[in-house]
């Protein structure tokens, strides 16, 4: 499998790998793209299910779930567009346009993912800090506008790179390549600061603030001399809020784990484009794809309403399990 470097060409870990995998292009898809195809199937099935689940049931079309559905669309596009582009670029080294499109698309998806997680964190922050005013502040129309701005920022910022890499080929003069590399460095530093470091610090601060507030609420509830039912209700509500915050923290951690190696690899490729081990390239690029698999699993398994609806659907689709449950409950009652 061959991978794109930031100067517009293709690259592998070594000259031997380059010739070996380049020659395999004439025989079809290289063997090491098979895991990418497997990941693509999981991405399409899992994220497609989340999109259908939220769109088909009106009870799930809350403002927070609309944000999750938009993130699921972003992850779905990774399997529907991104992975086919990556496999096509790996199968035919001469398709520079396809490889450039693949690089640009994954830049787009990286920005889209981190901005969606930021929007989710802000939504939970408003819900916890101003619970009584949440419905007045977070309207569905406002959420849709924010999500539209998120998509536009991600797309426009990713397309900027094409202005200096579109015509770069192996025949480009060295002085032009030096100018391209300078622009790549500036572009890379800007993206790391604006779309990685700043959102990371911002979301970490919000998550820490929310967890601290929830901890204080739990202590306050424990000290109050209130009825038992009221205390149980408040504790259950606080537990659900903490679960939502921890879901945002988990998504942020997954983003750092899966995308940080790719950003480090980009930085290394700017100055040493031919000295990256092929196995390291393979691992880093597959880690990047795993984000679109683990994101929907993280919030689907941890969000109460989505998890409950999935269980309900599975329960309806499996009559045997429903019958066995009813029989066991009957035996227990006897």
PAZAPA-4460 file (N, C-alpha, C; in steps of 0.05 Angstrom, whole numbers, plus 32768, in hexadecimal, padded with zeros to 4 digits):
% residues 334
    n_x    n_y    n_z   ca_x   ca_y   ca_z    c_x    c_y    c_z   seq   type   mol
   8011   7FE8   8000   8000   8000   8000   8012   8019   8000     1      X     A
   800E   802B   7FEE   801E   8043   7FEC   800E   805A   7FF8     2      X     A
   801D   806D   8003   8010   8083   8011   801A   809D   8006     3      X     A
   8009   80B2   800A   800F   80CC   7FFF   8021   80DC   8011     4      X     A
   8033   80EA   8006   8043   80FD   8016   8036   8118   8012     5      X     A
   803E   812B   8023   8032   8145   8023   803B   8156   800B     6      X     A
   804E   814E   7FFC   8056   815E   7FE5   8048   8157   7FCB     7      X     A
   8033   8146   7FCF   8022   8141   7FB8   8028   8127   7FAA     8      X     A
   803D   8119   7FB1   8043   80FF   7FA4   803A   80E8   7FB5     9      X     A
   8045   80D0   7FAE   803F   80B8   7FBD   8059   80AE   7FCA    10      X     A
   8055   80A0   7FDF   806D   8096   7FED   8067   807C   7FFB    11      X     A
   807D   806D   8000   807C   8056   8011   8094   8057   8023    12      X     A
   8096   8042   8034   80AC   8043   8048   80C7   8041   803C    13      X     A
   80CA   8033   8026   80E5   802F   801A   80E2   802B   7FFD    14      X     A
   80F9   802B   7FEF   80F8   8027   7FD2   80EE   800C   7FCB    15      X     A
   80F6   7FF7   7FDB   80ED   7FDC   7FD5   80CF   7FDA   7FD7    16      X     A
   80C4   7FE6   7FED   80A7   7FE5   7FF0   8099   7FF4   7FDA    17      X     A
   80A5   800A   7FD2   8099   801A   7FBD   8097   800A   7FA3    18      X     A
   80AC   7FFD   7F9B   80AB   7FED   7F82   8099   7FD5   7F85    19      X     A
   8099   7FC9   7F9C   8089   7FB0   7FA0   806B   7FB7   7F9E    20      X     A
   8063   7FCB   7FAD   8047   7FD2   7FAE   803E   7FE1   7F95    21      X     A
   8051   7FEF   7F8A   804A   7FFD   7F71   8044   7FE9   7F5B    22      X     A
   8053   7FD3   7F59   804F   7FBF   7F45   8035   7FB0   7F49    23      X     A
   802D   7FAE   7F62   8014   7F9F   7F68   7FFC   7FAE   7F5F    24      X     A
   7FFF   7FC8   7F57   7FE7   7FD7   7F4E   7FDB   7FCB   7F35    25      X     A
   7FEC   7FBF   7F24   7FE1   7FB4   7F0B   7FD1   7F9B   7F10    26      X     A
   7FD3   7F8F   7F27   7FC4   7F76   7F2D   7FAC   7F7C   7F3E    27      X     A
   7FA5   7F95   7F43   7F8E   7F9C   7F53   7F95   7FA9   7F6D    28      X     A
   7F84   7FA5   7F81   7F88   7FB2   7F9B   7F9F   7FA4   7FAA    29      X     A
   7FB3   7FB3   7FB4   7FC8   7FA7   7FC3   7FBE   7F98   7FDC    30      X     A
   7FCB   7F83   7FE4   7FC1   7F73   7FFC   7FBF   7F84   8015    31      X     A
   7FD1   7F97   8019   7FD0   7FA6   8032   7FBB   7FBB   8033    32      X     A
   7FAA   7FBD   801E   7F93   7FCF   801F   7F7A   7FBF   8029    33      X     A
   7F7C   7FA5   802C   7F65   7F95   8035   7F5B   7F9E   8050    34      X     A
   7F6D   7FA3   8064   7F63   7FAE   807D   7F53   7FC8   807A    35      X     A
   7F5B   7FD9   8068   7F4D   7FF2   8063   7F31   7FEC   8059    36      X     A
   7F2E   7FD8   8048   7F14   7FD1   803D   7F02   7FC5   8054    37      X     A
   7F0E   7FB6   8066   7EFF   7FAB   807D   7EF6   7FC2   808F    38      X     A
   7F08   7FD5   8094   7F00   7FEC   80A5   7EEA   7FFC   8097    39      X     A
   7EEB   7FFE   807D   7ED7   800C   806E   7EBB   8000   8072    40      X     A
   7EBA   7FE6   8072   7EA0   7FD8   8076   7E95   7FDF   8092    41      X     A
   7EA6   7FDD   80A7   7E9E   7FE4   80C2   7E95   8001   80C4    42      X     A
   7EA4   8013   80B7   7E9D   802F   80B8   7E82   8035   80AC    43      X     A
   7E7D   8029   8095   7E64   802E   8087   7E4C   8022   8097    44      X     A
   7E4F   800A   80A1   7E39   7FFD   80AF   7E33   800B   80C9    45      X     A
   7E48   8010   80D9   7E43   801C   80F4   7E38   8038   80F2    46      X     A
   7E46   8049   80E2   7E3D   8065   80E0   7E23   8067   80D1    47      X     A
   7E1F   8056   80BD   7E05   8056   80AF   7DEE   804F   80C1    48      X     A
   7DF3   803C   80D4   7DDE   8034   80E7   7DD8   804B   80FA    49      X     A
   7DEC   805A   8103   7DE8   8071   8114   7DD7   8087   8106    50      X     A
   7DDE   808C   80ED   7DD0   80A0   80DE   7DB3   8098   80DA    51      X     A
   7DAE   807F   80D3   7D92   8076   80CF   7D83   8076   80EA    52      X     A
   7D90   806E   80FF   7D83   806D   8119   7D79   8089   8122    53      X     A
   7D8A   809D   811F   7D82   80B8   8127   7D6E   80C4   8114    54      X     A
   7D71   80BF   80FA   7D5F   80CB   80E7   7D43   80BE   80E6    55      X     A
   7D42   80A5   80ED   7D28   8096   80EB   7D17   8099   8104    56      X     A
   7D22   809F   811B   7D13   80A1   8134   7D13   80BE   813E    57      X     A
   7CFB   80CA   813E   7CF9   80E6   8146   7D01   80EA   8163    58      X     A
   7CFE   80D6   8174   7D05   80D9   8190   7D23   80DC   8194    59      X     A
   7D33   80D4   8180   7D50   80D6   8181   7D5B   80EF   8174    60      X     A
   7D4A   80FF   8167   7D53   8116   8159   7D55   812E   816B    61      X     A
   7D64   812B   8181   7D6A   8141   8193   7D82   8151   8188    62      X     A
   7D87   8168   8195   7D9D   8178   818B   7DB8   816A   818E    63      X     A
   7DBC   815D   81A4   7DD5   814F   81A8   7DD9   8138   8195    64      X     A
   7DC3   812A   818F   7DC4   8114   817B   7DC7   811E   815F    65      X     A
   7DBE   8135   8159   7DC2   8141   813E   7DE0   8146   813A    66      X     A
   7DEE   814E   814F   7E0B   8152   814D   7E19   8137   8149    67      X     A
   7E0F   8123   8157   7E1A   8108   8154   7E15   80FD   8138    68      X     A
   7DFE   8103   812D   7DF7   80FA   8111   7E0A   8108   80FD    69      X     A
   7E0F   8121   8102   7E22   812F   80F0   7E3E   8124   80F1    70      X     A
   7E47   811D   8109   7E61   810F   810C   7E60   80F4   80FF    71      X     A
   7E4A   80E6   8101   7E47   80CC   80F3   7E49   80CF   80D5    72      X     A
   7E3D   80E4   80CA   7E3F   80E9   80AD   7E5C   80EE   80A5    73      X     A
   7E6B   80FD   80B6   7E87   8102   80B1   7E97   80E7   80B0    74      X     A
   7E91   80D6   80C4   7E9F   80BC   80C5   7E96   80AA   80AE    75      X     A
   7E7C   80AC   80A7   7E72   809C   8091   7E80   80A3   8077    76      X     A
   7E86   80BC   8073   7E93   80C5   805A   7EB0   80BA   8059    77      X     A
   7EBC   80B5   8070   7ED7   80A9   8070   7ED6   808D   8062    78      X     A
   7EC1   807E   8068   7EBE   8064   805C   7EB4   8065   803F    79      X     A
   7EA3   8079   803A   7E96   807A   8020   7EA7   8088   800B    80      X     A
   7EB8   809B   8014   7EC9   80AA   8001   7EE6   80A7   8007    81      X     A
   7EEE   80AB   8020   7F0A   80AC   8028   7F19   8092   8023    82      X     A
   7F0F   807C   802D   7F1D   8063   802A   7F1F   805A   800C    83      X     A
   7F09   805D   7FFC   7F0C   8056   7FDF   7F21   8067   7FD2    84      X     A
   7F23   8081   7FD9   7F38   8092   7FCD   7F54   8088   7FD6    85      X     A
   7F57   8081   7FEF   7F70   8077   7FF9   7F79   805D   7FEB    86      X     A
   7F66   804B   7FE8   7F6C   8032   7FDA   7F72   8036   7FBD    87      X     A
   7F64   8049   7FB0   7F69   804F   7F94   7F85   805B   7F91    88      X     A
   7F8C   806D   7FA3   7FA7   8079   7FA2   7FBD   8064   7FA6    89      X     A
   7FB7   8051   7FB8   7FCB   803C   7FBE   7FCE   8028   7FA8    90      X     A
   7FB8   8025   7F98   7FB9   8011   7F82   7FC4   801C   7F69    91      X     A
   7FC6   8036   7F66   7FD0   8042   7F4D   7FE0   805B   7F54    92      X     A
   7FFA   8058   7F55   800B   806E   7F5E   800A   8086   7F4B    93      X     A
   8003   8082   7F32   8003   8098   7F1E   7FEB   80AA   7F21    94      X     A
   7FD7   80A3   7F31   7FBF   80B3   7F33   7FC3   80C9   7F48    95      X     A
   7FD2   80DE   7F40   7FD9   80F3   7F52   7FC0   8102   7F5B    96      X     A
   7FAC   8106   7F49   7F94   8114   7F50   7F85   8105   7F66    97      X     A
   7F84   80EA   7F64   7F76   80DA   7F78   7F84   80DC   7F93    98      X     A
   7F9F   80DC   7F93   7FAE   80DD   7FAC   7FAB   80F9   7FB9    99      X     A
   7FAB   810E   7FA8   7FA6   8129   7FB3   7F8B   812B   7FBF   100      X     A
   7F77   811F   7FB2   7F5C   811F   7FBC   7F5A   8110   7FD7   101      X     A
   7F69   80FA   7FD9   7F69   80EA   7FF2   7F75   80FA   8009   102      X     A
   7F8B   8108   8004   7F98   8118   8019   7F85   812E   8022   103      X     A
   7F79   813C   800E   7F67   8152   8015   7F4F   8149   8024   104      X     A
   7F44   8132   801C   7F2C   8128   8029   7F32   8120   8046   105      X     A
   7F48   8113   804C   7F4E   810C   8067   7F55   8124   8078   106      X     A
   7F60   8139   806C   7F64   8152   807B   7F48   815D   8082   107      X     A
   7F36   815C   8070   7F1A   8165   8075   7F0E   8155   808B   108      X     A
   7F11   813B   808C   7F05   812A   80A0   7F12   812F   80BC   109      X     A
   7F2B   8133   80BD   7F39   8139   80D6   7F2E   8152   80E3   110      X     A
   7F2B   8167   80D3   7F20   8180   80DE   7F03   817D   80E5   111      X     A
   7EF4   816F   80D5   7ED8   816B   80DA   7ED4   815C   80F5   112      X     A
   7EE4   8147   80F9   7EE1   8137   8112   7EE7   8148   812B   113      X     A
   7EFD   8156   812B   7F04   8165   8143   7EF0   817C   8148   114      X     A
   7EE6   8188   8133   7ED2   819E   8136   7EB7   8192   8140   115      X     A
   7EB0   817B   8137   7E97   816F   8141   7E99   8168   815E   116      X     A
   7EB0   815D   8166   7EB4   8156   8183   7EB3   8170   8193   117      X     A
   7EBE   8185   8189   7EBD   819F   8197   7EA1   81A9   819A   118      X     A
   7E91   81A7   8185   7E75   81AF   8187   7E66   819D   819B   119      X     A
   7E6B   8183   819B   7E5E   8171   81AF   7E66   817A   81CB   120      X     A
   7E7F   8180   81D0   7E88   8188   81EB   7E7B   81A2   81F3   121      X     A
   7E79   81B5   81E1   7E6B   81CE   81E8   7E4E   81CA   81EE   122      X     A
   7E41   81B8   81DF   7E25   81B1   81E4   7E21   81A6   8200   123      X     A
   7E32   8193   8208   7E30   8188   8223   7E37   819D   8239   124      X     A
   7E49   81AF   8233   7E51   81C4   8246   7E39   81D6   824B   125      X     A
   7E2B   81DE   8236   7E14   81EF   8239   7DFE   81E1   8249   126      X     A
   7DFB   81C7   8243   7DE6   81B7   8250   7DEB   81B5   826E   127      X     A
   7E04   81B2   8276   7E0A   81AE   8292   7E0C   81C9   82A1   128      X     A
   7E18   81DD   8294   7E1B   81F7   82A2   7E02   8207   82A3   129      X     A
   7DF1   8205   828E   7DD8   8215   828D   7DC1   8202   8285   130      X     A
   7DBC   81EF   8297   7DA9   81DA   8291   7D8D   81E5   828C   131      X     A
   7D85   81F9   829C   7D6A   8205   829A   7D66   8215   8281   132      X     A
   7D7C   8220   8277   7D7A   8231   825E   7D83   8222   8245   133      X     A
   7D89   8208   8248   7D94   81F9   8232   7D82   81FA   8219   134      X     A
   7D69   81F5   821C   7D56   81F4   8205   7D53   8210   81F9   135      X     A
   7D57   8225   8208   7D56   8240   81FD   7D6F   8247   81EE   136      X     A
   7D86   823C   81F6   7D9F   8242   81EA   7DA4   8231   81D1   137      X     A
   7DA0   8217   81D5   7DA6   8203   81C0   7D8D   81FB   81B1   138      X     A
   7D87   820B   819C   7D71   8204   818A   7D7B   81F2   8174   139      X     A
   7D69   81E3   8168   7D70   81D1   8152   7D7B   81E1   813A   140      X     A
   7D6F   81F8   8135   7D78   8209   811E   7D94   8213   8123   141      X     A
   7D9A   821A   813C   7DB5   8224   8143   7DCA   820D   8140   142      X     A
   7DC2   81F5   8148   7DD4   81DE   8146   7DDA   81D9   8129   143      X     A
   7DC6   81DA   8118   7DCA   81D5   80FB   7DDC   81EA   80EF   144      X     A
   7DD8   8203   80F7   7DEA   8219   80ED   7E07   8214   80F5   145      X     A
   7E0B   820D   810F   7E26   8208   8119   7E33   81F0   810A   146      X     A
   7E23   81DB   8105   7E2E   81C4   80F7   7E34   81CB   80DA   147      X     A
   7E24   81DC   80CD   7E29   81E4   80B2   7E44   81F4   80B1   148      X     A
   7E48   8206   80C5   7E61   8215   80C6   7E78   8202   80CB   149      X     A
   7E74   81EE   80DB   7E89   81DA   80E0   7E92   81CC   80C7   150      X     A
   7E7E   81C4   80B7   7E85   81B6   809D   7E93   81CA   808A   151      X     A
   7E89   81E2   8089   7E95   81F6   8076   7EB2   81FC   807E   152      X     A
   7EB7   8200   8098   7ED3   8206   80A1   7EE5   81EF   809A   153      X     A
   7EDC   81D7   80A0   7EEC   81BF   809A   7EF3   81BC   807C   154      X     A
   7EDE   81C0   806C   7EE2   81BD   804F   7EF4   81D3   8043   155      X     A
   7EEE   81EC   804A   7EFD   8202   803E   7F1A   8201   8047   156      X     A
   7F1F   81FB   8060   7F3B   81FA   806A   7F4A   81E4   805D   157      X     A
   7F3C   81CE   8056   7F4A   81B7   8049   7F50   81BD   802C   158      X     A
   7F3E   81CB   801F   7F42   81D1   8002   7F57   81E6   7FFD   159      X     A
   7F5F   81F5   8012   7F74   820A   800F   7F8E   81FD   8005   160      X     A
   7F93   81E5   800F   7FAC   81D8   8008   7FAF   81D2   7FEA   161      X     A
   7F99   81CF   7FDC   7F9A   81C8   7FC0   7FA5   81DF   7FAF   162      X     A
   7FA5   81F8   7FBA   7FAF   820F   7FAB   7FCC   820D   7FA4   163      X     A
   7FDC   81FE   7FB4   7FF9   81FC   7FAE   8002   81DF   7FA9   164      X     A
   7FF0   81CB   7FAC   7FF8   81AF   7FA7   7FEB   81A3   7F8F   165      X     A
   7FD8   81B1   7F82   7FC8   81A6   7F6D   7FDA   819E   7F55   166      X     A
   7FED   81AF   7F4E   7FFE   81AA   7F37   8019   819E   7F3D   167      X     A
   801D   8194   7F56   8037   8189   7F5E   8038   816C   7F53   168      X     A
   804E   8166   7F44   8053   814B   7F3A   8070   8145   7F3E   169      X     A
   8079   812D   7F35   8095   8125   7F38   80A7   8136   7F26   170      X     A
   809B   8145   7F12   80AB   8155   7F00   80AD   8172   7F0A   171      X     A
   80A2   8178   7F21   80A3   8194   7F2B   80BF   819B   7F32   172      X     A
   80C7   81B4   7F2C   80E2   81BD   7F32   80E7   81BE   7F50   173      X     A
   8101   81BB   7F57   8108   81BA   7F73   8102   81D4   7F82   174      X     A
   8106   81EB   7F75   8100   8204   7F82   80E2   8207   7F87   175      X     A
   80D1   81FC   7F75   80B4   81FD   7F79   80AD   81EA   7F90   176      X     A
   80BA   81D3   7F91   80B5   81C0   7FA7   80BC   81CC   7FC2   177      X     A
   80D2   81DC   7FC3   80DA   81E9   7FDB   80C5   81FD   7FE4   178      X     A
   80B9   820B   7FD2   80A4   821E   7FD8   808B   820F   7FE2   179      X     A
   8085   81F9   7FD5   806E   81E9   7FDE   8073   81DE   7FFA   180      X     A
   808B   81D5   8000   8091   81CB   801B   808F   81E1   8030   181      X     A
   8097   81F9   8029   8094   820F   803C   8076   8214   8042   182      X     A
   8066   8214   802D   8049   8218   8032   803D   8201   8041   183      X     A
   8046   81E9   803C   803D   81D1   804A   8043   81D4   8068   184      X     A
   805B   81DD   806F   8062   81E0   808B   8051   81F4   8099   185      X     A
   804C   820B   808C   803B   8220   8098   801E   8215   809B   186      X     A
   8015   8207   8087   7FFA   81FC   8088   7FF7   81E7   809E   187      X     A
   800C   81D6   80A0   800B   81C1   80B5   800B   81CD   80D1   188      X     A
   801D   81E1   80D6   801E   81ED   80F0   8004   81FB   80F7   189      X     A
   7FF8   8209   80E3   7FDF   8216   80E8   7FC9   8202   80EF   190      X     A
   7FC8   81EC   80E1   7FB3   81D8   80E6   7FB7   81CB   8102   191      X     A
   7FD0   81C5   8109   7FD5   81B9   8123   7FCD   81CB   8139   192      X     A
   7FD3   81E5   8137   7FCC   81F8   814C   7FAE   81FD   814D   193      X     A
   7FA1   8202   8136   7F85   820A   8135   7F72   81F3   8138   194      X     A
   7F79   81DC   812C   7F66   81C5   812B   7F6F   81AE   813C   195      X     A
   7F84   81B1   814C   7F8B   819B   815E   7F92   81A6   817B   196      X     A
   7FA6   81B7   817D   7FAE   81C0   8197   7F99   81D1   81A5   197      X     A
   7F8F   81E6   8197   7F7B   81F7   81A3   7F61   81E8   81AA   198      X     A
   7F55   81D8   8198   7F3E   81C8   81A0   7F43   81B5   81B7   199      X     A
   7F5B   81A9   81B7   7F62   8196   81CC   7F62   81A4   81E7   200      X     A
   7F6F   81BB   81E9   7F70   81CA   8202   7F54   81D4   820A   201      X     A
   7F46   81DE   81F6   7F2B   81E9   81FB   7F18   81D3   8206   202      X     A
   7F18   81BC   81F9   7F06   81A6   8202   7F0F   819A   821C   203      X     A
   7F29   8198   8221   7F33   818E   823A   7F2A   81A0   8251   204      X     A
   7F2B   81BA   824C   7F22   81CD   8261   7F04   81CB   8267   205      X     A
   7EF4   81C9   8251   7ED7   81C6   8255   7ED0   81AC   8263   206      X     A
   7EDD   8196   825B   7ED8   817C   8267   7EDF   817C   8285   207      X     A
   7EF6   8188   828B   7EFF   8189   82A7   7EEB   819A   82B7   208      X     A
   7EE2   81B0   82AC   7ECF   81C1   82BA   7EB5   81B3   82BF   209      X     A
   7EAB   81A4   82AB   7E92   8195   82AE   7E94   817F   82C3   210      X     A
   7EAA   8170   82C2   7EAE   815A   82D5   7EB0   8165   82F2   211      X     A
   7EBD   817B   82F5   7EC0   8188   830F   7EA5   8191   831A   212      X     A
   7E95   819D   8308   7E7A   81A6   8310   7E68   818E   8318   213      X     A
   7E69   8179   8308   7E59   8161   830F   7E62   8155   8329   214      X     A
   7E7C   8155   832F   7E85   814B   8348   7E7B   815B   835F   215      X     A
   7E7A   8175   835C   7E70   8187   8371   7E52   8182   8375   216      X     A
   7E43   817D   835F   7E27   8178   8361   7E22   815E   8371   217      X     A
   7E32   814A   836C   7E2E   8130   837A   7E33   8134   8398   218      X     A
   7E47   8143   839F   7E4D   8148   83BB   7E37   8158   83C8   219      X     A
   7E2C   816C   83B9   7E16   817C   83C4   7DFE   816B   83C9   220      X     A
   7DF7   8159   83B6   7DE0   8148   83B9   7DE3   8136   83D1   221      X     A
   7DFC   812C   83D5   7E01   811A   83EB   7DFD   8128   8406   222      X     A
   7E03   8142   8407   7E01   8151   8421   7DE4   815A   8427   223      X     A
   7DD3   815C   8412   7DB8   8166   8416   7DA7   8152   8424   224      X     A
   7D96   815C   8435   7D82   814B   8444   7D68   814B   8434   225      X     A
   7D69   813D   841D   7D52   813C   840B   7D46   8121   840A   226      X     A
   7D2D   811E   8400   7D21   8104   83FE   7D32   80F1   83ED   227      X     A
   7D2F   80D7   83F3   7D40   80C3   83E6   7D3B   80C2   83C8   228      X     A
   7D21   80C4   83C0   7D1B   80C3   83A4   7D27   80DB   8395   229      X     A
   7D28   80F2   83A1   7D34   810A   8395   7D52   8106   8391   230      X     A
   7D5E   80FB   83A6   7D7B   80F6   83A5   7D82   80E2   838F   231      X     A
   7D72   80CD   838D   7D77   80B8   8378   7D74   80C4   835D   232      X     A
   7D60   80D5   8359   7D5B   80E2   833F   7D72   80F4   8338   233      X     A
   7D7C   8104   834B   7D92   8116   8346   7DAC   8107   8340   234      X     A
   7DB0   80F2   834F   7DC8   80E2   834A   7DC8   80D5   832F   235      X     A
   7DB0   80CB   8326   7DAD   80BF   830C   7DB2   80D3   82F6   236      X     A
   7DA7   80EC   82FA   7DAB   8101   82E6   7DC8   8109   82E4   237      X     A
   7DD6   810C   82FB   7DF2   8113   82FB   7E03   80FD   82EE   238      X     A
   7DFC   80E4   82F3   7E0A   80CE   82E7   7E08   80CF   82C9   239      X     A
   7DF0   80D5   82BF   7DEB   80D7   82A2   7DFB   80EE   8296   240      X     A
   7DFC   8105   82A4   7E0C   811B   829A   7E29   8115   8299   241      X     A
   7E33   8107   82AE   7E4F   8100   82AF   7E56   80EC   8298   242      X     A
   7E43   80DB   8292   7E47   80C8   827D   7E4A   80D6   8262   243      X     A
   7E3A   80EB   825E   7E3B   80FB   8245   7E56   8109   8243   244      X     A
   7E5F   8115   8259   7E79   8123   8259   7E8F   810F   8253   245      X     A
   7E8F   80F8   8260   7EA4   80E4   825C   7EA4   80DA   823F   246      X     A
   7E8C   80DA   8232   7E8B   80D2   8216   7E9A   80E6   8205   247      X     A
   7E97   8100   820B   7EA6   8115   81FD   7EC4   8112   8201   248      X     A
   7ECB   810B   821A   7EE7   8107   8221   7EF2   80EF   8211   249      X     A
   7EE2   80DA   8210   7EEB   80C2   8201   7EEF   80C7   81E4   250      X     A
   7EDD   80D6   81D7   7EE0   80DD   81BB   7EF9   80EE   81B7   251      X     A
   7EFE   8100   81C9   7F16   8111   81C7   7F30   8100   81C9   252      X     A
   7F30   80ED   81DC   7F47   80DB   81DF   7F4B   80CA   81C6   253      X     A
   7F35   80BF   81BC   7F37   80AF   81A3   7F42   80BF   818C   254      X     A
   7F3A   80D8   818A   7F44   80EA   8174   7F62   80EE   8177   255      X     A
   7F6B   80F3   8190   7F88   80F7   8194   7F97   80DE   818E   256      X     A
   7F8D   80C7   8197   7F9B   80AD   8193   7F9E   80A7   8175   257      X     A
   7F88   80AB   8166   7F88   80A2   814A   7F93   80B6   8137   258      X     A
   7F92   80D0   813E   7F9B   80E5   812B   7FB6   80F1   8131   259      X     A
   7FBE   80F1   814B   7FD8   80FD   8152   7FEF   80F0   8144   260      X     A
   7FF1   80D5   8142   8006   80C9   8133   8007   80D2   8115   261      X     A
   7FF0   80D6   810A   7FEF   80DF   80EE   7FFA   80FB   80EB   262      X     A
   7FF4   810D   80FE   7FFF   8128   80FD   801D   8128   8101   263      X     A
   8027   8117   8113   8044   8115   8117   8051   810A   80FE   264      X     A
   8044   80F7   80F1   804F   80EC   80D8   8050   8101   80C2   265      X     A
   803B   8112   80C1   803B   8128   80AE   8053   813A   80B2   266      X     A
   8058   8141   80CB   806E   8152   80D2   8089   8146   80C9   267      X     A
   808C   812C   80CF   80A4   811E   80C7   80A7   811C   80A9   268      X     A
   8091   8119   809A   8092   8116   807D   809A   8131   8070   269      X     A
   8095   8147   807D   809D   8161   8071   80BB   8163   806D   270      X     A
   80CB   8156   807F   80E8   8159   807E   80F6   813F   8077   271      X     A
   80E9   8128   807B   80F5   810E   8075   80E0   80FC   8066   272      X     A
   80D8   8103   804E   80C3   80F5   8041   80C9   80D9   8038   273      X     A
   80E3   80D1   8038   80EA   80B6   802E   80F6   80A5   8044   274      X     A
   80F3   80AD   805D   8100   809E   8073   80EC   8094   8088   275      X     A
   80D4   808F   807F   80BF   8085   8091   80BC   8067   808D   276      X     A
   80BF   8056   80A1   80BB   8039   809E   809F   8033   8094   277      X     A
   809E   8020   8082   8084   8019   8075   8070   800F   808A   278      X     A
   8078   7FFF   809D   8066   7FF5   80B1   805A   800B   80C2   279      X     A
   806B   801F   80C8   8061   8036   80D7   804C   8046   80C7   280      X     A
   8051   804A   80AD   803D   8057   809C   8023   8048   809C   281      X     A
   8024   802E   809A   800C   801D   8099   7FFD   8020   80B3   282      X     A
   800B   801E   80CA   7FFD   8020   80E4   7FF0   803B   80E8   283      X     A
   7FFE   8051   80E1   7FF4   806C   80E6   7FDC   8071   80D4   284      X     A
   7FDC   8068   80BB   7FC6   806D   80A9   7FAD   805D   80B1   285      X     A
   7FB1   8044   80BB   7F9B   8034   80C4   7F8F   803F   80DE   286      X     A
   7FA1   804A   80F0   7F97   8056   8108   7F84   806D   8102   287      X     A
   7F8B   807D   80EE   7F7B   8093   80E6   7F5F   808A   80DD   288      X     A
   7F5D   8073   80D0   7F43   8069   80C7   7F32   805F   80DE   289      X     A
   7F3F   8055   80F3   7F30   8049   8109   7F1F   805E   8118   290      X     A
   7F25   8077   8116   7F15   808C   8123   7EF8   8089   811B   291      X     A
   7EF2   8084   8102   7ED7   8083   80F8   7EC8   806A   8100   292      X     A
   7ED7   8057   810B   7ECA   803E   8116   7EC4   8042   8134   293      X     A
   7ED7   804D   8143   7ED4   804F   8160   7EC2   8066   8168   294      X     A
   7EC1   807C   8158   7EB0   8092   8160   7E92   808A   8164   295      X     A
   7E86   807E   8150   7E69   8076   8153   7E65   8061   8169   296      X     A
   7E79   804F   816C   7E76   803B   8181   7E78   8048   819D   297      X     A
   7E89   805D   81A0   7E8C   806A   81B9   7E72   8078   81C2   298      X     A
   7E66   8088   81B0   7E4E   8097   81BA   7E35   8086   81B8   299      X     A
   7E34   8071   81A7   7E1C   8061   81A5   7E1A   804F   81BE   300      X     A
   7E30   8045   81C7   7E30   8033   81DE   7E2E   8042   81F9   301      X     A
   7E34   805C   81F9   7E34   806B   8212   7E1D   807E   8214   302      X     A
   7E10   8085   81FE   7DFA   8098   8200   7DE0   8088   8205   303      X     A
   7DD2   8091   821A   7DBC   8081   8225   7DA5   807C   8210   304      X     A
   7D9D   8092   8203   7D86   808F   81F1   7D8C   807E   81D8   305      X     A
   7DA4   8081   81CD   7DAC   8071   81B6   7DAF   8054   81BE   306      X     A
   7DBC   804F   81D5   7DC0   8034   81DF   7DA5   8026   81E4   307      X     A
   7D92   8034   81F0   7D78   8029   81F6   7D69   8022   81DC   308      X     A
   7D6B   8034   81C8   7D5C   802F   81AF   7D69   8017   81A0   309      X     A
   7D83   8015   81A0   7D90   7FFE   8194   7D87   7FE4   81A1   310      X     A
   7D86   7FE4   81BB   7D7D   7FCC   81CA   7D61   7FC5   81C2   311      X     A
   7D50   7FDA   81C0   7D34   7FD5   81B9   7D31   7FC9   819D   312      X     A
   7D41   7FD3   818A   7D40   7FC9   816F   7D49   7FAC   816E   313      X     A
   7D60   7FA7   817C   7D6A   7F8B   817D   7D56   7F78   8189   314      X     A
   7D49   7F82   819E   7D35   7F72   81AC   7D1D   7F6B   819A   315      X     A
   7D15   7F7E   8189   7CFF   7F79   8176   7D08   7F67   815F   316      X     A
   7D21   7F68   8157   7D2A   7F58   8140   7D31   7F3B   8148   317      X     A
   7D33   7F36   8162   7D3A   7F1B   816B   7D23   7F10   817C   318      X     A
   7D0F   7F04   816F   7CF8   7EFA   817D   7CFF   7EE3   8190   319      X     A
   7D14   7ED3   8188   7D1B   7EBD   8199   7D26   7EC7   81B4   320      X     A
   7D37   7EDB   81B3   7D41   7EE5   81CC   7D2B   7EF2   81DC   321      X     A
   7D17   7EFF   81CF   7D00   7F0A   81DD   7CF0   7EF5   81EB   322      X     A
   7CEC   7EDE   81DC   7CDD   7EC9   81E8   7CEB   7EBC   8200   323      X     A
   7D06   7EB9   81FD   7D15   7EAD   8213   7D15   7EBF   822B   324      X     A
   7D16   7EDA   8227   7D15   7EEC   823D   7CFA   7EEB   824B   325      X     A
   7CE5   7EE9   823C   7CCA   7EE7   8248   7CC6   7ECD   8257   326      X     A
   7CD2   7EB7   824C   7CD0   7E9E   825A   7CDF   7E9E   8274   327      X     A
   7CF7   7EAA   8273   7D07   7EAB   828B   7CFA   7EBC   82A0   328      X     A
   7CEE   7ED2   8298   7CE0   7EE3   82AC   7CC8   7ED4   82B7   329      X     A
   7CBA   7EC4   82A7   7CA3   7EB4   82B1   7CAC   7E9F   82C5   330      X     A
   7CC3   7E92   82BF   7CCD   7E7E   82D2   7CD6   7E8B   82EC   331      X     A
   7CE2   7EA2   82EA   7CEA   7EB0   8303   7CD2   7EB9   8314   332      X     A
   7CBC   7EC1   8306   7CA5   7EC9   8315   7C98   7EB1   8323   333      X     A
   7C9A   7E9A   8317   7C8F   7E81   8324   7CA1   7E78   833B   334      X     A
***
